[in-house]
């Protein structure tokens, strides 16, 4: 009996397999045969609408309403630029 207790499972580990679906593949084939044409038509309609929107925005790009350009004034060239200038003059 003591040896039998050692063979028992003490902890069960449950793991999830992403993408696993317990429905039989036959069901999906039937669903595709039944609704495949309407799905394909919906796909082409979306592609057509997207192409029309792209053409419209290329022909009529949106104009910004209010643009503010912010920048900081510098007093002189940066130290990196000065070192690069000195290096070029040494050549």
C-alpha positions in Angstrom: 0.0 0.0 0.0 2.8 2.4 0.8 4.3 1.8 -2.7 0.9 2.5 -4.2 0.7 5.9 -2.6 3.9 7.0 -4.2 2.4 6.3 -7.7 -0.5 8.6 -7.1 -0.5 12.1 -8.7 -0.1 14.7 -6.0 -0.6 17.8 -8.1 -2.4 18.4 -11.3 -1.1 21.0 -13.7 -3.5 22.6 -16.1 -2.2 24.5 -19.0 -3.9 26.4 -21.8 -3.0 25.9 -25.5 -3.6 29.1 -27.4 -5.5 28.6 -30.6 -6.8 25.1 -29.6 -10.5 24.8 -30.4 -12.4 21.7 -29.5 -14.9 22.1 -32.3 -14.3 19.5 -35.1 -12.7 20.9 -38.3 -15.6 19.5 -40.3 -17.8 22.2 -38.7 -15.5 24.9 -39.9 -15.4 23.5 -43.5 -19.2 23.5 -43.5 -19.4 27.0 -42.2 -16.9 28.2 -44.8 -18.8 26.5 -47.6 -22.1 28.1 -46.3 -20.8 31.6 -45.6 -17.6 31.8 -47.8 -19.1 33.8 -50.6 -20.6 36.4 -48.3 -17.3 36.7 -46.4 -15.3 37.1 -49.6 -17.7 39.8 -50.8 -17.4 41.6 -47.5 -13.6 41.5 -47.9 -13.7 43.0 -51.4 -16.1 45.7 -50.2 -13.8 46.7 -47.4 -10.8 46.7 -49.8 -12.8 48.9 -52.2 -13.9 51.3 -49.5 -10.3 51.6 -48.2 -9.0 52.3 -51.7 -11.6 55.0 -52.2 -10.7 56.7 -48.8 -7.0 56.6 -49.7 -7.7 58.2 -53.1 -9.9 60.9 -51.5 -7.3 61.8 -48.9 -4.6 61.9 -51.5 -6.7 64.3 -53.6 -7.9 66.3 -50.6 -5.3 66.2 -47.9 -6.5 67.6 -44.6 -5.3 71.1 -43.8 -4.1 71.9 -40.3 -6.3 74.4 -38.5 -3.8 76.1 -36.4 0.0 75.5 -36.5 2.4 76.7 -33.8 6.1 76.2 -34.3 8.1 76.2 -31.2 11.9 76.3 -31.0 14.6 77.4 -28.6 17.2 80.0 -29.6 20.8 79.0 -29.1 23.5 81.5 -28.2 26.1 79.8 -30.4 27.2 76.5 -32.0 27.2 73.5 -29.8 30.4 72.0 -28.3 30.1 69.0 -30.6 29.9 71.2 -33.7 32.9 73.3 -32.5 35.0 70.1 -32.0 34.0 68.9 -35.5 34.9 72.2 -37.0 38.3 72.2 -35.3 39.0 68.6 -36.4 38.2 69.6 -40.1 40.5 72.6 -39.9 43.4 70.5 -38.6 43.3 68.4 -41.8 
